[in-house]
């Protein structure tokens, strides 16, 4: 079987991509660059400082998604260099390192993060993604405002819809929040994410795919598929999920989903067809400020201990502790008034209406075993705790061994009230997608989730006894502009970049033409059930192939200009200073709302 140490193919592929990107950069900067050539700036003769070459980082260690990003990146770069007269360096970086640096404002060399968001079912309510742009999460506080977008009005709109007393008012408020962010082009949408996976048809009877696709964000196939040959189901993953037993600390959502929804269980969640299913208990929404969880009598942890209301209470108190400590990146702020436990009951009350809780926070987090967490020291040190195998969890799989960087080995248990796995599952780590496909072809892997479109096509056309399946989703590939430093702190520059990207070409090259372009900067994809009406939204380009003239006009109208060699310059009076000093956060002096936000 291909091992997690086999890195040769990945290194060669990535170096080849970057060499090609470097050649494109040199060609783009050699002379006048398309639409913007001229001796003066935007109707005037004065030019400000020349815009330095941009840095765009992408996630280098995420299997098939990395392959897709490496195919899209040259097209993004070509659009910027050819039409805006700015060089762009594309830099691969591991997701944990990159997100950690951005969350703590430690990397000001980066101007744009080329990102995507796992289409987890709880993101069918976009609250989590919208939270990522709130001003009090910007700066060096360890929160997930990776764009360092700082806008008081946006945050106020976000808070208003969060505390709406009815679903109808909240939906309208959400539309207005997204529309405001879109008008500012605070993020640039490209196209929907696709969940694509493959399996060995001669070894597996596949089930549980539905709308969720073959990805770890959809746990159902782990329990609804059965081996028809062999004793252990081998699932290929990237190494991230194997690197720690403290699964609540994951910043990457697919590894987190594997631990939270396959190995552990939340109280309830969406299934593969985005229907709510009760796993450990029932959920009663008393009103906008009170939710009651009633656990099933037979809900047990993998060691046989009953799941109690006290365990549920501890889980969400621990998430709050870990979030405040900066240890659990996915912890969203919740206006708890109290969490009370009594036997099999747990009651949540809030200081203000908080409709998002039931279908976001409550769905996201697997219930943890209080005793195990206390014994591991997680209360005192949420980020540093580690757990010995066998790990006690609330799901239908017990972790019997964890070889860091290599594999997570699980055994099915019969303690779960809703699900049962038909066989042991080994989550085997591979360093790159090519070795995953080779292992699938050789019969050494049974299921390969999260592969890229070209490899899905390769599986269906070239690999005997294997099949790949494609599912378009509700999240998007995005250009996540770093909004507190130049040049992306200027909205007109963000809009210019969004305008010149040829979305249709990147879809044809990297997605086999299987999705439609996202033309509005909404953070979520146009497939999302809470996508706003298009007449509320700013449109990034007039055509899926890009609108270079629009991009150049946006800059020139704002006083930017091009020199005789086609290089872009800032307006002469542009303030190029960052919005706050590195290592700090937005201040109340510049952003008065920070005083009210604490």
PyMOL commands that set and color helices and strands:
alter all, ss='L'
color gray80, all
select helices_A, chain A and resi 8-29+34-36+63-84+95-103+121-124+127-131+135-137+152-162+167-183+220-224+239-242+247-249+253-263+309-324+355-357+361-364+370-375+433-441+453-462+491-500+503-510+534-536+548-557+593-597
alter helices_A, ss='H'
color red, helices_A
select strands_A, chain A and resi 54-59+88-93+112-116+188-200+204-205+226-227+232-237+268-270+276-278+281-287+290-295+336-342+345-350+397-403+407-412+424-429+447-448+466-481+561-562+568-569
alter strands_A, ss='S'
color yellow, strands_A
deselect
rebuild
show_as cartoon
